[in-house]
């Protein structure tokens, strides 16, 4: 798997995931907004943990400073 998410990007994704979980708790986990926020949080957390973002790969973005050749 090609890493295309750098360390600063990972930290931002983790912060967004935590914030999304907090907001989802505030609006209610069972509401539509809560479910959407939980999905966003899960996607952000997984891409931060794995270090690869499929959307970045589609558009050709790479924030990882390490050359992957």
Rosetta silent file (secondary structure, phi, psi, omega in degrees, C-alpha in Angstrom):
SEQUENCE: XXXXXXXXXXXXXXXXXXXXXXXXXXXXXXXXXXXXXXXXXXXXXXXXXXXXXXXXXXXXXXXXXXXXX
SCORE:     score description
SCORE:     0.000 S_00000001
   1 L     0.000  134.603 -178.600    0.000    0.000    0.000 S_00000001
   2 L   -85.770  126.614  176.748    1.329    3.400   -0.963 S_00000001
   3 L   -82.584  126.439  178.912    1.473    5.915    1.857 S_00000001
   4 L  -133.710   15.146  179.214    0.216    9.297    0.743 S_00000001
   5 L  -119.354  117.662 -179.032   -0.788   10.896    4.067 S_00000001
   6 L   -79.523  176.300 -174.749    1.908   12.805    5.936 S_00000001
   7 H   -66.972  -40.018  178.236    2.250   13.228    9.702 S_00000001
   8 H   -65.942  -41.842  177.912    0.626   16.680    9.871 S_00000001
   9 H   -61.997  -39.850  177.401   -2.241   15.416    7.726 S_00000001
  10 H   -62.117  -43.498 -179.894   -2.639   12.410   10.049 S_00000001
  11 H   -63.440  -42.675  178.481   -2.860   14.659   13.112 S_00000001
  12 H   -62.423  -41.421  179.286   -5.490   16.840   11.418 S_00000001
  13 H   -64.592  -38.672  178.243   -7.497   13.737   10.492 S_00000001
  14 H   -66.479  -42.685  178.248   -7.384   12.449   14.079 S_00000001
  15 H   -62.113  -43.232  178.308   -8.524   15.849   15.406 S_00000001
  16 H   -63.388  -40.413  179.384  -11.374   15.918   12.870 S_00000001
  17 H   -63.432  -44.924  179.154  -12.385   12.363   13.841 S_00000001
  18 H   -64.418  -41.995  178.754  -12.481   13.203   17.551 S_00000001
  19 H   -64.413  -40.575  179.544  -14.430   16.400   16.868 S_00000001
  20 H   -64.826  -37.880  177.023  -16.907   14.531   14.666 S_00000001
  21 H   -65.904  -41.595  178.301  -17.493   11.959   17.404 S_00000001
  22 H   -62.987  -43.146  179.297  -18.069   14.740   19.921 S_00000001
  23 H   -69.166  -37.187  177.625  -20.526   16.534   17.677 S_00000001
  24 H   -62.425  -37.045  177.122  -22.272   13.241   16.877 S_00000001
  25 H   -66.900  -36.212 -178.740  -22.726   12.670   20.602 S_00000001
  26 H   -69.586  -39.539 -178.984  -24.173   16.158   20.977 S_00000001
  27 H   -86.400  -14.815  179.820  -26.722   15.748   18.173 S_00000001
  28 L   107.354  125.687 -176.824  -27.461   12.134   19.040 S_00000001
  29 L   -65.792  -26.984 -177.641  -25.855    8.999   17.661 S_00000001
  30 L   -84.901  -11.053  179.934  -29.175    7.730   16.310 S_00000001
  31 L   -77.605  164.920  179.804  -29.993   10.820   14.268 S_00000001
  32 H   -62.544  -43.887  178.164  -29.092   11.131   10.601 S_00000001
  33 H   -62.224  -39.668  178.483  -26.528   13.818   11.365 S_00000001
  34 H   -63.812  -41.760  179.216  -25.007   11.688   14.105 S_00000001
  35 H   -66.197  -43.067  178.488  -24.671    8.687   11.810 S_00000001
  36 H   -61.561  -43.277  178.960  -23.108   10.793    9.053 S_00000001
  37 H   -65.394  -36.220  176.856  -20.639   12.266   11.526 S_00000001
  38 H   -66.952  -36.954  176.456  -19.735    8.806   12.821 S_00000001
  39 H   -65.832  -43.749  177.316  -19.060    7.639    9.257 S_00000001
  40 H   -60.352  -43.810  179.495  -16.862   10.703    8.654 S_00000001
  41 H   -62.489  -41.587 -179.954  -15.026   10.011   11.924 S_00000001
  42 H   -64.721  -43.892  179.562  -14.459    6.373   10.968 S_00000001
  43 H   -63.134  -44.573  179.546  -13.094    7.285    7.536 S_00000001
  44 H   -63.559  -42.755 -178.727  -10.781    9.925    8.996 S_00000001
  45 H   -66.300  -42.325 -178.768   -9.531    7.586   11.740 S_00000001
  46 H   -67.631  -44.861  179.635   -8.871    4.689    9.357 S_00000001
  47 H   -66.623  -31.121  175.742   -7.039    6.801    6.787 S_00000001
  48 H   -70.024  -40.830 -178.784   -4.954    8.361    9.558 S_00000001
  49 H   -69.428  -39.715 -176.555   -4.093    4.959   11.020 S_00000001
  50 H   -81.508  -33.004  179.983   -3.266    3.353    7.677 S_00000001
  51 L    86.451   14.588 -179.708   -1.498    6.374    6.181 S_00000001
  52 L  -137.928  135.060 -179.974   -3.197    6.054    2.830 S_00000001
  53 L  -121.494  118.185 -179.713   -6.177    7.920    1.421 S_00000001
  54 H   -60.924  -35.708  179.092   -7.927    6.533   -1.684 S_00000001
  55 H   -65.483  -40.570  176.159   -9.289    9.971   -2.613 S_00000001
  56 H   -60.069  -40.029 -178.566   -5.781   11.443   -2.500 S_00000001
  57 H   -65.330  -39.102  179.629   -4.626    8.663   -4.806 S_00000001
  58 H   -63.388  -40.471 -176.928   -7.411    9.409   -7.309 S_00000001
  59 H   -94.807   -2.108  175.612   -6.545   13.101   -7.552 S_00000001
  60 L    81.715   25.093  179.298   -2.773   12.634   -7.286 S_00000001
  61 L   -92.198  140.078  177.169   -2.203   14.324   -3.918 S_00000001
  62 L  -142.410  111.886  179.172    0.661   13.162   -1.703 S_00000001
  63 L  -101.607    2.045  179.223    1.386   14.827    1.642 S_00000001
  64 L   -84.034  124.967 -175.758    3.829   12.135    2.777 S_00000001
  65 L   -75.937  -12.463 -177.252    7.411   13.435    2.565 S_00000001
  66 L   -83.602  131.563  178.589    8.947    9.942    2.128 S_00000001
  67 L   -72.661  127.785 -174.618    9.557    8.863   -1.473 S_00000001
  68 L  -100.976   28.188 -179.001    7.627    5.622   -2.098 S_00000001
  69 L   -84.633    0.000    0.000    9.485    4.272   -5.135 S_00000001
